[in-house]
Amino acid sequence: MSPLTITAQDAATGPVLEITGNLDYATAPELRKIVNGLTVAAGQLLVLDLAGLDFCDSSGISALLSARSLAIEQGAGTALAAVPANTARILRTVGLDRVFTIHPDVSAATARSAAAR
């Protein structure tokens, strides 16, 4: 099992969280804690970079949804970037590919957000 690592960075469009390792029952509370401590201004975009995600279970999906909810409460948007194939398949299966905005990478997510301003 790969330990979860979450690195926060600020982009011109809003915060970017790089999530690597396993996002599961044991580690999902860590993502929730970090997201709850973020300040996302109205009109910004919270990007969750999943390029390094090795595994994601239903608890991890729930934590991603919590991040989306927090952003919406603050008047911001959310985007997933570089979603691994196995996680993308889960998102499609449960219909969350229609809930999340998904981009091939962080650059595409932030460029799209910047262009929308």
Backbone as CSV, one residue per row, in Angstrom:
resi,resn,N_x,N_y,N_z,CA_x,CA_y,CA_z,C_x,C_y,C_z
1,MET,0.836,-1.174,0.000,0.000,0.000,0.000,0.885,1.244,0.000
2,SER,0.514,2.203,-0.826,1.255,3.455,-0.899,0.669,4.453,0.089
3,PRO,1.509,5.059,0.906,0.979,6.053,1.845,0.425,7.264,1.086
4,LEU,-0.575,7.894,1.672,-1.175,9.073,1.062,-0.306,10.287,1.329
5,THR,-0.075,11.060,0.282,0.629,12.329,0.385,-0.219,13.375,-0.316
6,ILE,-0.425,14.492,0.365,-1.195,15.587,-0.227,-0.353,16.843,-0.149
7,THR,-0.092,17.431,-1.304,0.701,18.643,-1.389,-0.181,19.756,-1.936
8,ALA,-0.241,20.852,-1.202,-1.060,21.989,-1.628,-0.181,23.046,-2.278
9,GLN,-0.673,23.577,-3.382,0.006,24.662,-4.086,-1.035,25.708,-4.440
10,ASP,-0.591,26.940,-4.557,-1.482,28.006,-4.985,-1.220,28.300,-6.448
11,ALA,-2.285,28.332,-7.219,-2.214,28.744,-8.622,-3.003,30.038,-8.748
12,ALA,-2.846,30.722,-9.846,-3.567,31.977,-10.063,-5.078,31.760,-10.027
13,THR,-5.514,30.550,-10.368,-6.943,30.247,-10.418,-7.490,29.694,-9.108
14,GLY,-6.609,29.360,-8.159,-7.035,28.804,-6.875,-6.108,27.682,-6.440
15,PRO,-6.454,27.023,-5.340,-5.573,25.982,-4.816,-5.561,24.715,-5.673
16,VAL,-4.391,24.070,-5.691,-4.214,22.790,-6.363,-3.713,21.810,-5.315
17,LEU,-4.419,20.692,-5.158,-3.987,19.644,-4.243,-3.482,18.468,-5.057
18,GLU,-2.202,18.146,-4.877,-1.619,16.983,-5.534,-1.786,15.806,-4.581
19,ILE,-2.540,14.810,-5.004,-2.875,13.669,-4.164,-2.176,12.439,-4.726
20,THR,-1.293,11.842,-3.929,-0.570,10.657,-4.379,-0.740,9.537,-3.356
21,GLY,-0.637,8.307,-3.832,-0.756,7.150,-2.942,-2.165,6.590,-2.955
22,ASN,-2.576,6.046,-1.812,-3.886,5.411,-1.675,-4.856,6.318,-0.946
23,LEU,-5.997,6.539,-1.562,-7.070,7.316,-0.957,-8.175,6.322,-0.619
24,ASP,-8.208,5.918,0.654,-9.126,4.864,1.066,-9.699,5.157,2.447
25,TYR,-10.344,4.173,3.023,-11.002,4.325,4.322,-10.059,4.902,5.381
26,ALA,-8.819,4.450,5.374,-7.853,4.882,6.390,-7.320,6.287,6.143
27,THR,-7.278,6.718,4.883,-6.632,7.988,4.563,-7.582,9.102,4.140
28,ALA,-8.815,8.766,3.791,-9.778,9.782,3.342,-9.965,10.904,4.365
29,PRO,-9.973,10.603,5.686,-10.111,11.706,6.652,-8.995,12.744,6.547
30,GLU,-7.818,12.328,6.124,-6.705,13.275,5.955,-7.018,14.277,4.842
31,LEU,-7.567,13.790,3.725,-7.944,14.702,2.643,-9.043,15.651,3.115
32,ARG,-10.033,15.125,3.804,-11.111,15.982,4.314,-10.562,17.074,5.230
33,LYS,-9.630,16.709,6.101,-9.049,17.674,7.039,-8.331,18.793,6.278
34,ILE,-7.539,18.423,5.288,-6.801,19.423,4.514,-7.762,20.311,3.741
35,VAL,-8.758,19.720,3.116,-9.728,20.500,2.341,-10.493,21.448,3.252
36,ASN,-10.875,20.988,4.431,-11.610,21.847,5.366,-10.771,23.031,5.833
37,GLY,-9.453,22.926,5.769,-8.572,24.014,6.158,-8.243,24.974,5.029
38,LEU,-8.706,24.668,3.827,-8.419,25.521,2.667,-9.340,26.723,2.623
39,THR,-8.818,27.783,2.075,-9.646,28.932,1.742,-9.723,28.984,0.226
40,VAL,-10.926,28.823,-0.269,-11.159,28.907,-1.705,-12.132,30.059,-1.908
41,ALA,-11.673,31.097,-2.564,-12.503,32.284,-2.765,-13.554,32.035,-3.839
42,ALA,-14.641,32.773,-3.734,-15.686,32.694,-4.748,-15.072,32.976,-6.118
43,GLY,-15.434,32.157,-7.080,-14.920,32.318,-8.434,-13.626,31.569,-8.703
44,GLN,-12.993,31.068,-7.659,-11.757,30.302,-7.861,-12.088,28.857,-8.223
45,LEU,-11.038,28.091,-8.488,-11.164,26.686,-8.837,-10.261,25.865,-7.929
46,LEU,-10.831,24.870,-7.281,-10.058,23.899,-6.510,-9.754,22.736,-7.438
47,VAL,-8.464,22.531,-7.722,-8.049,21.444,-8.615,-7.479,20.323,-7.764
48,LEU,-7.993,19.115,-7.975,-7.484,17.927,-7.310,-6.702,17.135,-8.353
49,ASP,-5.375,17.161,-8.216,-4.471,16.502,-9.158,-4.298,15.051,-8.710
50,LEU,-4.837,14.128,-9.492,-4.821,12.712,-9.127,-3.791,11.901,-9.908
51,ALA,-2.847,12.559,-10.542,-1.864,11.860,-11.374,-1.126,10.772,-10.611
52,GLY,-0.864,10.991,-9.333,-0.116,10.020,-8.541,-0.982,9.108,-7.687
53,LEU,-2.288,9.117,-7.938,-3.195,8.292,-7.152,-3.039,6.832,-7.562
54,ASP,-2.723,5.976,-6.591,-2.544,4.552,-6.871,-3.835,3.762,-6.699
55,PHE,-4.646,4.175,-5.723,-5.862,3.426,-5.392,-6.876,4.373,-4.782
56,CYS,-8.139,4.173,-5.106,-9.203,4.991,-4.536,-10.426,4.104,-4.328
57,ASP,-10.890,4.012,-3.079,-12.098,3.235,-2.808,-13.275,4.182,-2.592
58,SER,-14.403,3.654,-2.138,-15.598,4.470,-1.976,-15.402,5.582,-0.946
59,SER,-14.582,5.344,0.062,-14.286,6.398,1.044,-13.507,7.529,0.396
60,GLY,-12.617,7.179,-0.503,-11.862,8.189,-1.241,-12.760,8.995,-2.152
61,ILE,-13.679,8.317,-2.837,-14.641,9.013,-3.698,-15.479,9.966,-2.855
62,SER,-15.884,9.512,-1.678,-16.661,10.357,-0.773,-15.866,11.598,-0.361
63,ALA,-14.577,11.436,-0.121,-13.724,12.576,0.245,-13.609,13.561,-0.923
64,LEU,-13.535,13.059,-2.151,-13.510,13.938,-3.324,-14.816,14.716,-3.434
65,LEU,-15.923,14.046,-3.160,-17.224,14.723,-3.179,-17.314,15.778,-2.078
66,SER,-16.720,15.497,-0.926,-16.697,16.480,0.161,-15.921,17.724,-0.253
67,ALA,-14.815,17.523,-0.958,-14.027,18.656,-1.448,-14.862,19.491,-2.416
68,ARG,-15.599,18.827,-3.275,-16.474,19.529,-4.226,-17.539,20.329,-3.475
69,SER,-18.133,19.715,-2.480,-19.176,20.392,-1.696,-18.637,21.631,-0.993
70,LEU,-17.455,21.519,-0.422,-16.842,22.660,0.254,-16.615,23.798,-0.735
71,ALA,-16.095,23.464,-1.908,-15.854,24.500,-2.922,-17.165,25.173,-3.323
72,ILE,-18.200,24.384,-3.526,-19.497,24.947,-3.913,-20.017,25.876,-2.819
73,GLU,-19.887,25.475,-1.564,-20.326,26.310,-0.445,-19.623,27.664,-0.442
74,GLN,-18.386,27.697,-0.930,-17.604,28.929,-0.949,-17.717,29.659,-2.287
75,GLY,-18.600,29.188,-3.161,-18.803,29.849,-4.446,-17.714,29.558,-5.466
76,ALA,-16.999,28.475,-5.266,-15.896,28.109,-6.153,-16.250,26.851,-6.942
77,GLY,-15.409,26.534,-7.890,-15.573,25.318,-8.678,-14.557,24.277,-8.265
78,THR,-14.729,23.081,-8.797,-13.809,21.975,-8.533,-13.513,21.269,-9.841
79,ALA,-12.288,20.832,-10.002,-11.917,20.045,-11.169,-10.983,18.927,-10.741
80,LEU,-11.117,17.792,-11.382,-10.177,16.689,-11.199,-9.225,16.711,-12.386
81,ALA,-7.957,16.482,-12.106,-6.952,16.475,-13.176,-6.190,15.157,-13.161
82,ALA,-5.852,14.671,-14.333,-5.024,13.476,-14.505,-5.571,12.285,-13.733
83,VAL,-6.855,12.013,-13.920,-7.507,10.911,-13.205,-7.012,9.583,-13.777
84,PRO,-6.452,8.714,-12.925,-5.985,7.406,-13.400,-7.152,6.587,-13.978
85,ALA,-6.846,5.702,-14.909,-7.869,4.928,-15.617,-8.778,4.150,-14.669
86,ASN,-8.213,3.526,-13.645,-9.039,2.732,-12.741,-10.021,3.613,-11.962
87,THR,-9.595,4.801,-11.562,-10.484,5.730,-10.848,-11.489,6.334,-11.812
88,ALA,-11.081,6.644,-13.026,-12.000,7.183,-14.035,-13.113,6.181,-14.319
89,ARG,-12.770,4.907,-14.361,-13.766,3.866,-14.601,-14.809,3.846,-13.486
90,ILE,-14.359,3.978,-12.244,-15.283,4.023,-11.104,-16.185,5.253,-11.213
91,LEU,-15.595,6.414,-11.512,-16.379,7.640,-11.639,-17.449,7.502,-12.724
92,ARG,-17.082,6.890,-13.855,-18.048,6.672,-14.939,-19.148,5.710,-14.502
93,THR,-18.767,4.641,-13.830,-19.721,3.616,-13.414,-20.816,4.184,-12.513
94,VAL,-20.432,5.072,-11.608,-21.415,5.625,-10.670,-21.963,6.993,-11.127
95,GLY,-21.588,7.426,-12.314,-22.133,8.662,-12.877,-21.466,9.934,-12.396
96,LEU,-20.369,9.817,-11.676,-19.706,11.017,-11.157,-18.863,11.728,-12.208
97,ASP,-18.674,11.112,-13.356,-17.990,11.806,-14.447,-18.858,12.940,-14.977
98,ARG,-20.163,12.924,-14.635,-21.070,14.016,-15.012,-21.180,15.048,-13.896
99,VAL,-20.636,14.738,-12.732,-20.665,15.653,-11.590,-19.371,16.459,-11.523
100,PHE,-18.255,15.780,-11.717,-16.944,16.427,-11.688,-16.552,16.889,-13.080
101,THR,-15.871,18.030,-13.133,-15.203,18.448,-14.356,-13.844,17.753,-14.340
102,ILE,-13.541,17.031,-15.413,-12.313,16.230,-15.460,-11.438,16.731,-16.604
103,HIS,-10.163,16.964,-16.285,-9.197,17.453,-17.268,-8.028,16.480,-17.358
104,PRO,-7.325,16.471,-18.494,-6.202,15.549,-18.652,-5.019,15.851,-17.735
105,ASP,-4.879,17.125,-17.324,-3.783,17.500,-16.425,-4.108,18.830,-15.752
106,VAL,-3.265,19.224,-14.821,-3.486,20.459,-14.063,-3.433,21.672,-14.979
107,SER,-2.514,21.683,-15.916,-2.399,22.825,-16.839,-3.692,23.064,-17.595
108,ALA,-4.314,21.999,-18.051,-5.578,22.131,-18.785,-6.675,22.660,-17.870
109,ALA,-6.704,22.199,-16.633,-7.728,22.650,-15.680,-7.571,24.125,-15.358
110,THR,-6.352,24.543,-15.070,-6.141,25.936,-14.705,-6.267,26.865,-15.908
111,ALA,-5.862,26.409,-17.087,-6.003,27.226,-18.293,-7.473,27.441,-18.622
112,ARG,-8.271,26.424,-18.472,-9.709,26.525,-18.754,-10.360,27.496,-17.774
113,SER,-9.947,27.417,-16.513,-10.505,28.301,-15.487,-10.088,29.747,-15.734
114,ALA,-8.833,29.950,-16.098,-8.333,31.294,-16.369,-9.041,31.908,-17.573
115,ALA,-9.318,31.102,-18.576,-9.977,31.585,-19.779,-11.431,31.971,-19.489
116,ALA,-12.035,31.305,-18.499,-13.429,31.579,-18.170,-13.602,32.882,-17.390
117,ARG,-12.519,33.432,-16.887,-12.612,34.664,-16.091,-12.781,35.876,-16.944
